[in-house]
């Protein structure tokens, strides 16, 4: 008997049939085992796991926020307080920079409401009296589209905004300066005035504080006054004559907030280089034009 015939007889037909039927399943099992092994490797390696789950988690959170806002708020609320406290502790300057314009607007609204009540009280008093001058002021107020009380307040002494100084809070250095009408005053003279204003402000605040924190808001001299709006990194000083129009404080504060919003990082890092503050005078000129229209 030849070797080929002997080998053919040694092959078990059942085993041969099993091999034919199960070859495909065995290859699939091996493939699945390889995939399971790869998955276990990914799960055991943190960076690979993060890279795998990151796109899915982002999409899942986005859907959850869109369709289950209340559930997300309820789930996150226990940790939000601690997260905000930690952010304030670790990046206090950034948080203050972000909140400062909002808080300023809230204060401005409160002051505006107080001024409206004052004008309303003046109008109520005027309505109970009559004179030819008051009658003319009422006509003038109607023509301007404002209350008679505002016209009387403005007419008591003509208002003239003469100078605006933007001064660094810590160093007292002059950052920006404009005048009305434009004068021939040199930068060094303006720097001296800014430094003197800072010295006076610091002296008054320290001499009369009595241990409490306070800020000087106005300096009166003869027929002129200096209104000071304190900011986070700067203060804005307005030199004027006469009685300011209603809303002047709000206009001054809004101008200061606009400067802070546009230049807050450079204001915070200011070391005396005014070339980094190009364009900071634009809000000052805008304020001047706004006041002249009132």
C-alpha positions in Angstrom: 0.0 0.0 0.0 1.4 3.3 -1.0 2.0 6.2 1.5 -0.6 8.4 -0.1 -3.3 5.8 0.4 -2.2 5.1 4.0 -2.3 8.9 4.9 -5.7 9.2 3.3 -7.0 6.4 5.5 -5.4 7.9 8.6 -7.5 11.2 8.2 -10.6 11.1 10.4 -13.6 12.1 8.2 -15.4 13.6 11.2 -12.4 15.8 12.1 -12.1 16.8 8.5 -15.8 17.8 8.4 -15.5 19.7 11.7 -12.5 21.6 10.3 -14.4 22.5 7.1 -17.5 23.7 9.1 -15.8 25.5 11.9 -12.9 27.2 10.2 -14.9 30.4 9.6 -16.2 30.4 13.2 -12.7 29.9 14.5 -11.4 32.8 12.5 -14.2 35.0 13.8 -13.5 33.9 17.4 -9.8 34.8 17.0 -10.8 38.2 15.5 -13.1 38.9 18.5 -10.4 37.9 20.9 -8.0 40.3 19.3 -10.6 43.1 19.5 -11.3 42.4 23.1 -7.6 42.4 23.9 -7.3 45.8 22.1 -10.3 47.2 24.0 -8.8 46.0 27.3 -5.5 47.7 26.4 -7.3 51.0 25.7 -9.3 50.8 28.9 -6.1 50.2 30.9 -4.3 53.2 29.3 -5.9 56.5 30.5 -4.8 58.7 27.6 -6.2 56.3 24.9 -9.4 55.9 26.9 -9.8 59.7 27.0 -9.1 60.1 23.3 -11.7 57.4 22.5 -14.5 58.8 24.8 -13.9 62.5 24.3 -15.9 63.0 21.0 -18.8 60.9 22.3 -19.0 62.7 25.7 -18.9 66.1 24.0 -21.9 65.2 21.8 -23.7 63.5 24.7 -23.4 66.6 26.9 -24.5 68.8 24.1 -27.6 66.8 23.6 -28.3 66.5 27.3 -28.0 70.3 27.8 -30.4 71.0 24.8 -33.1 68.5 25.8 -32.8 68.2 29.6 -31.7 71.6 30.9 -33.5 71.3 34.2 -31.9 67.9 34.9 -28.4 69.2 34.0 -28.9 72.2 36.2 -30.0 70.0 39.1 -27.0 67.7 38.6 -24.4 70.5 38.4 -25.8 72.9 41.0 -24.2 71.1 44.0 -20.7 71.6 42.6 -21.2 75.1 40.9 -20.7 77.0 44.2 -17.4 75.3 45.0 -16.3 75.7 41.3 -17.0 79.4 41.4 -15.2 79.8 44.7 -12.2 78.0 43.4 -12.1 80.1 40.2 -12.2 83.3 42.3 -9.4 82.0 44.5 -7.2 80.9 41.6 -7.9 83.6 39.0 -9.4 86.5 41.1 -8.1 89.2 38.7 -9.8 87.6 35.7 -13.1 87.2 37.6 -13.1 90.8 38.7 -12.3 92.0 35.2 -15.3 90.1 33.9 -17.7 91.3 36.6 -16.6 94.9 36.9 -18.6 96.3 33.8 -21.8 94.4 34.9 -21.6 95.7 38.5 -20.9 99.2 37.2 -24.0 99.1 35.0 -26.1 98.0 38.0 -24.9 100.9 40.1 -25.5 103.3 37.1 -29.1 102.1 36.8 -29.7 102.7 40.5 -28.3 106.2 40.3 -30.3 106.9 37.2 -33.5 106.0 39.0 -32.6 108.3 41.9 -32.1 111.2 39.5 -35.5 110.5 37.8 -37.2 110.7 41.2 -35.4 114.0 41.9 -36.6 115.5 38.6 -40.1 114.2 39.2 -40.1 115.9 42.6 -39.0 119.2 41.1 -41.7 118.9 38.4 -44.3 118.3 41.1 -43.2 121.5 42.9 -43.2 123.5 39.6 -46.7 122.3 38.8 -47.9 123.9 42.1 -46.4 127.3 41.2 -46.5 129.7 38.2 -44.4 132.5 36.9 -43.4 133.8 33.5 -39.9 132.4 33.7 -41.2 129.0 34.7 -43.6 129.1 31.8 -40.7 129.9 29.4 -38.7 127.0 30.8 -41.6 124.6 30.4 -41.9 125.7 26.7 -38.2 125.1 26.3 -38.4 121.7 27.9 -41.2 120.7 25.6 -39.1 121.8 22.6 -36.1 119.8 23.8 -38.3 116.8 24.7 -37.1 116.7 28.4 -38.6 117.5 31.8 -38.8 121.1 32.9 -36.9 120.1 36.1 -33.9 119.2 33.9 -34.0 122.5 32.1 -34.1 124.4 35.4 -31.2 122.4 36.8 -29.1 123.0 33.7 -30.0 126.6 33.4 -29.1 127.5 37.0 -25.4 127.5 35.9 -24.2 126.8 32.3 -22.3 123.5 32.3 -18.9 123.3 30.6 -16.8 120.2 30.5 -13.2 121.5 30.3 -10.8 118.5 30.8 -10.7 114.8 31.1 -7.9 112.9 32.8 -7.4 109.1 32.8 -5.0 108.2 35.6 -3.4 104.9 36.7 -4.8 104.0 40.1 -1.6 102.5 41.6 1.2 104.8 40.2 -0.8 108.1 39.6 0.7 108.3 36.0 -1.4 110.0 33.4 -2.6 107.6 30.7 -4.7 109.9 28.6 -5.8 113.6 28.5 -8.1 115.8 26.4 -9.3 119.3 26.8 -12.2 121.5 25.6 -11.3 123.6 23.7 -7.9 121.9 22.8 -5.2 123.7 24.7 -1.4 124.0 24.2 -0.7 122.3 27.5 2.3 119.9 27.2 2.3 116.3 28.2 4.6 117.1 31.1 2.2 119.7 32.5 -0.7 117.3 32.2 1.4 114.6 34.0 2.1 117.1 36.8 -1.6 117.9 37.1 -2.4 114.2 37.1 0.2 113.5 39.8 -1.1 116.4 42.0 -4.7 115.2 41.6 -3.5 111.7 42.7 -1.7 113.1 45.7 -4.7 115.2 46.8 -7.0 112.2 46.4 -4.7 109.9 48.4 -4.3 112.5 51.2 -8.0 113.2 51.6 -8.9 109.5 51.5 -6.3 108.6 54.1 -6.8 111.7 56.3 -10.6 111.4 56.6 -11.2 107.7 56.2 -11.0 107.0 60.0 -10.1 103.4 59.4 -12.8 102.8 56.9 -12.4 102.4 53.2 -13.6 105.3 51.1 -12.9 107.2 47.9 -12.9 110.9 47.0 -15.5 111.6 44.4 -15.4 115.3 43.9 -13.1 118.3 44.5 -14.7 121.8 44.5 -12.6 125.0 43.8 -14.3 128.3 43.2 -16.6 127.9 40.2 -14.9 124.7 39.0 -15.2 121.1 40.2 -13.4 117.8 39.5 -15.7 114.8 39.4 -13.8 111.5 39.9 -15.1 108.1 38.8 -13.1 105.3 40.4 -12.4 102.2 38.4 -10.6 98.9 39.0 -7.2 99.9 37.6 -7.7 103.6 36.8 -9.8 106.6 37.7 -11.4 109.1 35.3 -11.4 112.7 36.4 -13.6 115.4 34.7 -12.9 119.1 35.2 -16.0 121.2 34.7 -17.8 124.4 35.5 -21.4 124.9 36.2 -24.1 122.4 37.1 -23.7 119.0 35.4 -26.7 117.9 33.3 -28.9 115.0 34.5 -27.2 111.8 33.8 -23.6 113.2 33.7 -22.4 110.7 36.3 -23.8 107.9 34.3 -22.1 109.2 31.1 -18.8 109.5 32.9 -19.1 106.0 34.3 -20.2 104.5 31.0 -17.1 106.1 29.3 -14.9 104.6 32.0 -16.5 101.2 31.6 -16.0 101.3 27.9 -12.3 102.0 28.4 -12.0 99.2 30.9 -13.8 96.8 28.7 -11.6 97.5 25.7 -8.2 97.8 27.4 -8.6 96.0 30.8 -5.7 93.7 30.3 -3.3 96.5 29.3 -4.6 98.7 32.1 -3.9 95.9 34.6 -0.4 95.4 33.3 0.4 99.1 32.8 3.9 100.1 33.7 4.0 103.7 32.2 4.2 102.9 28.5 1.3 104.9 26.9 2.1 103.6 23.4 0.3 100.3 24.4 -2.9 102.4 25.0 -3.3 103.8 21.5 -7.0 104.6 20.9 -7.8 105.1 24.6 -8.7 108.8 23.9 -11.5 107.8 21.6 -14.1 107.1 24.4 -13.0 110.4 26.0 -13.8 112.4 22.8 -17.0 110.5 22.5 -18.0 111.6 26.0 -17.1 115.2 25.2 -19.4 115.2 22.1 -22.2 113.5 24.1 -22.1 116.1 26.8 -22.0 119.0 24.3 -25.3 117.7 22.8 -27.1 117.7 26.2 
